[in-house]
Amino acid sequence: MEIIDSTTPEVSIVIPLYNEEQVLPTLIERLNLLRKSADIRFEFVLIDDGSSDDTAAIIRSVGLTDPGYKTVFLSRNFGHQIAVSVGMAEATASRAVMIIDGDLQDPPELVFDFYRKIKEGFEIVYAVRKTRKEHFVKRFMYKSFYRILNAIIDIKIPLDSGDFCMISRRVNDILVSMPEQNRFVRGLRGWVGFRQYGYEYDRAERFAGKSKYSLKKLFQLAYDGIYNFSEFPLKIILKLGVFTLSVSFVYFLYIVAKKIFYPDSVPQGFPTIIIFLIFFCGVQLVCLGIMAEYLSRIHKEVKSRPLYIIKSKIENTTEIPIPRQWDAQ
């Protein structure tokens, strides 16, 4: 039987934050209510991802006064997926780690339902959005992305699920041990397997402020999902090659036939040459672009830079000194 220190938290709630000063007071209030409403020993891990507003100052104040909060400050904005990975690495809970966004679209109160499923033996409990209060264009893009992604990758990523989830301590340690530079946490979560459960819920509107996921960042997240978990873009190069070769051969037969049966109707060649040059150059550039995307990702992995750099952190109301050689992963 596993023996656990009574002071060790059972559940860590990891919350990446970037310019969320408008949401933070309400978020902290709701987290504190969670702690009062159950016998679960919670740890709240707040990660400031290089915010430019008062987010860092607010969570610093909380971390210095409340031992239930661990606050981590990154040296710059590394991005949402990296900030999530930082929180997972910093979580010390013995049983489970929950990941939520700081905008309160994902209700932290579901921690009890998720934890119940973990106790039943599930290693991963992920949230599935039945409805989402967002612009229809964004809803359409999300819905389309998950379905296209599942059609071209070898693993199963649950439809309409994001990073909002709870994972067992074992799964958390496995995910933290993966050193990939281009992180796509929900893809890694699907890749590890284990027994998983999808919990349906209605996603609320953002409590305050604006979404930090711009269109550019959403496309980057989509690229990471496709290129990190699929060889489909590489395989399509062969299909494009076969297609263009087939088109060329058919057109060649067409010209030969016209030359034989209608010699006067055969074009002089200049327009045809231009069209084919443009077509083949376009195909070649697409192929080179796909190969370059994979090469750039290999280049990032080969450099083996740390995923992130921690500027400072507060634990048990005490600021932890950061080693001069970097406290980085």
C-alpha positions as CSV (number, residue, x, y, z in Angstrom):
1,M,0.0,0.0,0.0
2,E,1.3,3.4,-1.0
3,I,2.1,5.7,2.0
4,I,1.6,9.4,1.4
5,D,2.7,12.3,3.6
6,S,-0.3,14.0,5.1
7,T,1.1,17.3,4.1
8,T,1.5,16.4,0.4
9,P,-1.3,17.8,-1.7
10,E,-3.6,15.3,-3.4
11,V,-4.5,17.4,-6.4
12,S,-2.5,20.1,-8.1
13,I,-4.4,22.6,-10.2
14,V,-2.2,24.1,-12.9
15,I,-3.2,27.5,-14.4
16,P,-1.1,29.2,-17.0
17,L,-1.6,33.0,-17.1
18,Y,-0.9,35.7,-19.6
19,N,-2.2,39.2,-19.1
20,E,-5.2,38.1,-17.0
21,E,-5.3,40.8,-14.3
22,Q,-9.0,41.4,-14.9
23,V,-9.9,37.7,-14.2
24,L,-7.4,36.9,-11.4
25,P,-9.4,38.2,-8.4
26,T,-12.5,36.2,-9.3
27,L,-10.3,33.1,-10.2
28,I,-8.5,33.2,-6.9
29,E,-11.8,33.6,-5.0
30,R,-13.3,30.6,-6.7
31,L,-10.1,28.5,-6.1
32,N,-10.3,29.4,-2.4
33,L,-13.9,28.3,-2.3
34,L,-12.9,25.0,-3.7
35,R,-10.4,24.5,-0.9
36,K,-13.1,25.2,1.7
37,S,-15.8,23.0,0.2
38,A,-14.0,19.6,0.3
39,D,-11.5,17.6,2.3
40,I,-9.1,17.3,-0.7
41,R,-5.7,18.8,-0.1
42,F,-5.2,21.2,-3.0
43,E,-2.1,22.9,-4.5
44,F,-2.6,25.8,-6.9
45,V,0.2,26.3,-9.4
46,L,0.0,29.7,-11.1
47,I,2.4,30.3,-14.0
48,D,3.0,33.9,-15.2
49,D,4.0,33.5,-18.9
50,G,5.8,36.9,-19.2
51,S,2.7,39.1,-18.7
52,S,2.9,42.8,-19.4
53,D,0.1,43.8,-17.1
54,D,-0.3,43.4,-13.3
55,T,-0.8,39.6,-13.5
56,A,2.7,38.9,-12.0
57,A,2.2,41.4,-9.2
58,I,-1.1,39.9,-8.2
59,I,0.0,36.3,-8.1
60,R,3.2,37.3,-6.3
61,S,1.1,38.8,-3.5
62,V,-1.0,35.7,-3.3
63,G,2.1,33.4,-3.3
64,L,3.7,35.4,-0.5
65,T,0.7,35.2,1.7
66,D,-1.0,31.9,1.0
67,P,1.0,28.6,1.3
68,G,-1.6,26.8,-0.8
69,Y,-0.3,28.7,-3.9
70,K,2.9,28.0,-5.8
71,T,3.7,30.8,-8.2
72,V,6.2,30.6,-11.1
73,F,7.4,33.5,-13.2
74,L,8.9,32.8,-16.6
75,S,11.7,35.1,-18.0
76,R,9.5,35.9,-21.1
77,N,6.4,34.8,-22.9
78,F,7.1,31.3,-24.0
79,G,3.5,30.5,-25.1
80,H,0.5,28.7,-23.6
81,Q,1.6,25.1,-24.3
82,I,5.1,25.7,-22.7
83,A,3.4,27.4,-19.7
84,V,1.2,24.4,-19.2
85,S,4.3,22.1,-19.3
86,V,6.0,24.3,-16.7
87,G,3.0,23.9,-14.4
88,M,3.0,20.1,-14.8
89,A,6.7,20.0,-14.0
90,E,6.2,22.1,-10.9
91,A,3.1,20.2,-9.6
92,T,3.8,18.1,-6.5
93,A,0.4,16.5,-6.0
94,S,0.5,12.8,-5.1
95,R,-2.7,11.7,-6.9
96,A,-3.7,14.0,-9.8
97,V,-2.9,17.1,-11.8
98,M,-5.7,19.3,-13.3
99,I,-5.0,21.7,-16.1
100,I,-7.3,24.7,-16.7
101,D,-7.1,28.1,-18.4
102,G,-7.2,31.2,-16.3
103,D,-10.1,32.9,-18.2
104,L,-12.7,30.9,-16.3
105,Q,-14.3,29.4,-19.4
106,D,-13.3,26.1,-17.9
107,P,-15.0,25.9,-14.5
108,P,-12.5,24.8,-11.8
109,E,-15.5,23.4,-9.8
110,L,-15.4,20.3,-12.1
111,V,-12.3,19.2,-10.2
112,F,-14.5,17.1,-7.9
113,D,-16.2,15.2,-10.8
114,F,-12.9,14.7,-12.5
115,Y,-11.2,13.5,-9.4
116,R,-14.0,11.0,-8.8
117,K,-13.2,9.5,-12.2
118,I,-9.5,9.3,-11.3
119,K,-10.4,7.4,-8.2
120,E,-12.5,5.0,-10.3
121,G,-9.3,4.0,-12.1
122,F,-9.1,6.4,-15.1
123,E,-5.7,7.8,-15.8
124,I,-6.9,10.7,-17.9
125,V,-10.2,12.7,-17.6
126,Y,-10.5,15.2,-20.5
127,A,-13.3,17.7,-20.9
128,V,-15.5,17.6,-24.1
129,R,-17.2,20.8,-25.1
130,K,-20.9,20.2,-25.8
131,T,-21.4,23.9,-26.5
132,R,-19.1,26.9,-26.5
133,K,-20.0,30.6,-26.3
134,E,-17.7,31.9,-29.0
135,H,-18.1,33.5,-32.4
136,F,-19.4,31.0,-35.0
137,V,-16.3,31.3,-37.2
138,K,-14.1,30.3,-34.3
139,R,-16.4,27.4,-33.4
140,F,-16.4,26.3,-37.0
141,M,-12.6,26.4,-37.2
142,Y,-12.1,24.5,-34.0
143,K,-14.6,21.8,-35.0
144,S,-13.1,21.5,-38.5
145,F,-9.5,21.3,-37.1
146,Y,-10.2,18.4,-34.7
147,R,-11.9,16.4,-37.5
148,I,-9.2,17.0,-40.1
149,L,-6.5,16.2,-37.5
150,N,-8.1,12.9,-36.6
151,A,-8.4,12.0,-40.3
152,I,-4.7,12.3,-40.9
153,I,-2.9,11.2,-37.7
154,D,-2.3,7.7,-36.4
155,I,-3.4,8.4,-32.8
156,K,-6.8,9.4,-31.5
157,I,-7.3,12.9,-30.2
158,P,-10.8,13.2,-28.7
159,L,-13.0,15.6,-30.7
160,D,-13.9,19.0,-29.2
161,S,-11.5,18.5,-26.3
162,G,-8.8,21.1,-25.3
163,D,-6.2,21.2,-22.6
164,F,-8.8,21.2,-19.8
165,C,-8.3,17.9,-18.1
166,M,-7.1,15.9,-15.1
167,I,-4.4,13.4,-15.3
168,S,-2.9,10.9,-12.8
169,R,0.4,11.5,-11.2
170,R,1.9,8.7,-13.4
171,V,0.7,10.2,-16.6
172,N,1.8,13.7,-15.5
173,D,5.4,12.4,-14.9
174,I,5.4,10.7,-18.3
175,L,4.3,13.9,-20.1
176,V,6.9,16.0,-18.3
177,S,9.6,13.6,-19.3
178,M,8.9,14.2,-23.0
179,P,11.5,16.8,-24.2
180,E,9.7,17.9,-27.4
181,Q,10.2,21.6,-28.2
182,N,7.0,22.1,-30.2
183,R,4.5,21.1,-27.5
184,F,1.0,20.0,-28.3
185,V,-0.2,18.8,-24.9
186,R,-3.6,17.4,-25.9
187,G,-1.8,15.4,-28.6
188,L,0.8,14.0,-26.2
189,R,-2.0,13.2,-23.8
190,G,-3.7,11.1,-26.5
191,W,-0.4,9.5,-27.5
192,V,0.4,8.0,-24.1
193,G,-2.8,6.0,-24.1
194,F,-4.0,4.5,-20.8
195,R,-7.6,4.4,-19.7
196,Q,-9.3,7.7,-20.5
197,Y,-12.7,9.3,-19.9
198,G,-14.4,12.1,-21.8
199,Y,-16.5,14.4,-19.5
200,E,-19.0,16.6,-21.4
201,Y,-19.7,20.1,-20.2
202,D,-21.0,23.5,-21.5
203,R,-18.2,25.9,-22.0
204,A,-18.9,29.4,-20.7
205,E,-18.0,32.7,-22.1
206,R,-14.7,34.3,-21.2
207,F,-15.2,36.0,-17.8
208,A,-13.3,39.2,-18.7
209,G,-10.6,40.5,-21.0
210,K,-9.8,39.2,-24.5
211,S,-8.5,35.8,-25.7
212,K,-4.8,35.6,-26.0
213,Y,-5.0,33.1,-28.8
214,S,-4.8,35.2,-31.9
215,L,-5.6,33.8,-35.3
216,K,-1.8,33.4,-35.9
217,K,-1.4,31.5,-32.7
218,L,-4.3,29.2,-33.4
219,F,-2.8,28.3,-36.8
220,Q,0.5,27.7,-35.1
221,L,-1.2,25.3,-32.7
222,A,-2.8,23.6,-35.6
223,Y,0.6,23.2,-37.3
224,D,2.1,21.7,-34.2
225,G,-0.7,19.2,-34.0
226,I,-0.4,18.2,-37.6
227,Y,3.4,18.2,-38.0
228,N,4.1,16.6,-34.6
229,F,1.7,13.7,-34.9
230,S,1.4,13.0,-38.6
231,E,3.6,12.2,-41.7
232,F,0.6,13.1,-43.9
233,P,2.2,16.3,-45.3
234,L,5.3,14.3,-46.4
235,K,3.2,11.5,-47.9
236,I,1.1,14.0,-49.9
237,I,4.3,15.0,-51.7
238,L,4.4,11.6,-53.4
239,K,0.7,11.9,-54.3
240,L,1.3,15.4,-55.8
241,G,4.2,14.0,-57.8
242,V,2.2,11.1,-59.1
243,F,-0.7,13.5,-59.9
244,T,1.5,16.0,-61.8
245,L,3.2,13.2,-63.7
246,S,-0.2,11.7,-64.7
247,V,-1.4,15.1,-65.9
248,S,1.7,15.6,-67.9
249,F,1.5,12.2,-69.5
250,V,-2.2,12.7,-70.5
251,Y,-1.4,16.1,-71.9
252,F,1.5,14.6,-73.8
253,L,-0.8,11.9,-75.4
254,Y,-3.3,14.7,-76.2
255,I,-0.7,16.7,-78.1
256,V,0.6,13.7,-80.0
257,A,-2.9,12.7,-81.1
258,K,-3.6,16.2,-82.3
259,K,-0.3,16.3,-84.1
260,I,-1.2,13.1,-85.9
261,F,-4.8,13.8,-86.8
262,Y,-5.0,17.6,-86.8
263,P,-1.5,18.8,-87.4
264,D,-2.6,22.4,-88.2
265,S,-4.4,22.7,-84.8
266,V,-1.4,22.1,-82.6
267,P,-0.5,25.3,-80.7
268,Q,2.9,26.9,-81.1
269,G,3.8,26.0,-77.5
270,F,4.5,29.2,-75.7
271,P,1.2,29.5,-73.7
272,T,1.4,25.8,-72.9
273,I,5.0,26.0,-71.7
274,I,4.2,29.0,-69.4
275,I,1.2,27.2,-67.9
276,F,3.1,24.1,-67.2
277,L,6.1,26.0,-65.7
278,I,3.8,27.9,-63.3
279,F,2.0,24.7,-62.3
280,F,5.2,22.6,-61.7
281,C,7.0,25.4,-60.0
282,G,4.0,25.8,-57.6
283,V,4.0,22.1,-56.8
284,Q,7.7,22.1,-56.2
285,L,7.5,25.1,-53.9
286,V,4.7,23.4,-51.9
287,C,6.8,20.3,-51.5
288,L,9.9,22.3,-50.5
289,G,7.7,24.2,-47.9
290,I,6.5,21.0,-46.3
291,M,10.0,19.6,-46.1
292,A,11.3,22.8,-44.7
293,E,8.7,22.7,-41.9
294,Y,9.9,19.3,-40.8
295,L,13.5,20.3,-41.1
296,S,12.9,23.4,-39.0
297,R,11.4,21.2,-36.3
298,I,14.3,18.8,-36.4
299,H,16.6,21.9,-36.1
300,K,14.9,23.0,-32.9
301,E,15.1,19.6,-31.4
302,V,18.8,19.2,-32.3
303,K,19.7,22.5,-30.6
304,S,18.4,21.1,-27.3
305,R,17.7,24.4,-25.8
306,P,15.7,24.4,-22.6
307,L,12.0,24.6,-23.1
308,Y,11.7,27.5,-20.7
309,I,13.6,29.7,-18.2
310,I,12.2,30.4,-14.8
311,K,12.9,33.9,-13.6
312,S,11.7,33.3,-10.0
313,K,9.1,31.3,-8.1
314,I,7.4,31.3,-4.7
315,E,6.6,28.2,-2.7
316,N,5.2,28.0,0.9
317,T,5.1,31.9,1.0
318,T,8.9,31.9,0.4
319,E,10.7,33.1,-2.7
320,I,12.9,30.3,-4.0
321,P,16.4,31.4,-5.2
322,I,17.0,30.4,-8.8
323,P,20.4,28.8,-9.5
324,R,22.7,31.0,-11.6
325,Q,23.1,28.2,-14.3
326,W,19.3,28.6,-15.0
327,D,16.4,26.7,-13.4
328,A,15.2,25.5,-16.8
329,Q,13.9,22.3,-18.4
